[in-house]
Amino acid sequence: MSRIAHAGHPIKSPIDDDSVRRLLEHGLPRGDERVLDLGCGGGEWLLRALTTHPKVHAAGVDISEEALEQARQEADRLGVRDRLELHQLAADSFSSPEPFDLVLSVGAAHAFGGLLPTLEAARKHLAPGGRVLIGDGIWERPPTPEAVEMLGDFADLATTVEQVVAAGWTPVHGHASTRQELDDYEWANWGSLAAWALDHPADPDSSEVLENAALRRTEWLRGYRGTFGFLCLILRRTAD
Ligand SMILES: C[S@@+](CC[C@H](N)C(=O)[O-])C[C@H]1O[C@@H](n2cnc3c(N)ncnc32)[C@H](O)[C@@H]1O
């Protein structure tokens, strides 16, 4: 279901292509960086960094073999496979002899137990003077207990940035997803699932998929639309 739901939105976070491009530009000021993505999924951030920056080298870590296989196939198709290494591992058990100039982790903070532990993990891989590109949820309005139950607990924009600064990081660029980006992502997910079910009425999973799409759409519209937001930050260490 996840593969179908994300087919029309290869970045598995509520960020549009232009925002992704601008965030990568801020994360890759030289253009020859070593980049690590913790929780890379289908590798979409890395593939975009590699195709737009011919001197970048990248490593991606994810637990999903299916997502990594998709990243491999896309990297082959785009002719960047020789600059991409992929590791099927829990992100907190990855280690590398060489540090990275940009460490990315977008929409995968649950793998480390939240935003600040993710930053602590990213820091261990960071070269001196390096940058982190982190993406995680924020609350745009106080959440209901049901929204917290569904999505996990976050803080508002100002509090999130203050927490990050208190942990020793300086934001040098940021992007809070717009209502359009947030809505597009939800429609891409639950709309694609519903469309697949309608297009495959004879498939034994079709009615379950259609029910699931309706349930998730309702959870979004009644539960967290207008409450859940998404923040990406480019961070540098304030002092090492
Ligand atoms: C919402 S997706 C984000 C993927 C990608 N960063 C993007 O923005 O397109 C979250 C990813 O985290 C991965 N993940 C979850 N737990 C993980 C863990 N413990 N270690 C590594 N990856 C993990 C999932 O397999 C999934 O690919």
The ligand as an SDF file (V2000), in Angstrom:
LIG
                    3D

 27 29  0  0  0  0  0  0  0  0999 V2000
    8.4250    8.8890    5.5800 C   0  0  0  0  0  0  0  0  0  0  0  0
    9.7050    7.8980    4.8950 S   0  0  0  0  0  0  0  0  0  0  0  0
   10.8410    9.1760    4.3860 C   0  0  0  0  0  0  0  0  0  0  0  0
   11.7680    8.7300    3.2920 C   0  0  0  0  0  0  0  0  0  0  0  0
   12.6740    9.8340    2.7190 C   0  0  0  0  0  0  0  0  0  0  0  0
   13.4880   10.4470    3.7450 N   0  0  0  0  0  0  0  0  0  0  0  0
   11.8850   10.8910    1.9640 C   0  0  0  0  0  0  0  0  0  0  0  0
   11.7180   12.0190    2.4900 O   0  0  0  0  0  0  0  0  0  0  0  0
   11.4640   10.5940    0.8380 O   0  0  0  0  0  0  0  0  0  0  0  0
   10.5120    7.2140    6.3340 C   0  0  0  0  0  0  0  0  0  0  0  0
   11.5740    6.1800    6.0090 C   0  0  0  0  0  0  0  0  0  0  0  0
   12.2250    5.8180    7.2330 O   0  0  0  0  0  0  0  0  0  0  0  0
   12.5420    4.4410    7.1280 C   0  0  0  0  0  0  0  0  0  0  0  0
   12.8190    3.9210    8.4800 N   0  0  0  0  0  0  0  0  0  0  0  0
   11.9410    3.7290    9.4990 C   0  0  0  0  0  0  0  0  0  0  0  0
   12.5900    3.2620   10.5920 N   0  0  0  0  0  0  0  0  0  0  0  0
   13.8960    3.1800   10.2430 C   0  0  0  0  0  0  0  0  0  0  0  0
   15.0750    2.7710   10.9200 C   0  0  0  0  0  0  0  0  0  0  0  0
   15.0410    2.3590   12.2050 N   0  0  0  0  0  0  0  0  0  0  0  0
   16.2570    2.8170   10.2680 N   0  0  0  0  0  0  0  0  0  0  0  0
   16.3170    3.2390    8.9670 C   0  0  0  0  0  0  0  0  0  0  0  0
   15.2360    3.6250    8.2890 N   0  0  0  0  0  0  0  0  0  0  0  0
   14.0460    3.6070    8.9020 C   0  0  0  0  0  0  0  0  0  0  0  0
   11.3400    3.8200    6.4560 C   0  0  0  0  0  0  0  0  0  0  0  0
   11.6540    2.5480    5.8830 O   0  0  0  0  0  0  0  0  0  0  0  0
   11.0340    4.8920    5.4070 C   0  0  0  0  0  0  0  0  0  0  0  0
   11.7040    4.6260    4.1930 O   0  0  0  0  0  0  0  0  0  0  0  0
  1  2  1  0
  2  3  1  0
  2 10  1  0
  3  4  1  0
  4  5  1  0
  5  6  1  0
  5  7  1  0
  7  8  2  0
  7  9  1  0
 10 11  1  0
 11 12  1  0
 11 26  1  0
 12 13  1  0
 13 14  1  0
 13 24  1  0
 14 15  1  0
 14 23  1  0
 15 16  2  0
 16 17  1  0
 17 18  1  0
 17 23  2  0
 18 19  1  0
 18 20  2  0
 20 21  1  0
 21 22  2  0
 22 23  1  0
 24 25  1  0
 24 26  1  0
 26 27  1  0
M  CHG  2   2   1   9  -1
M  END
$$$$
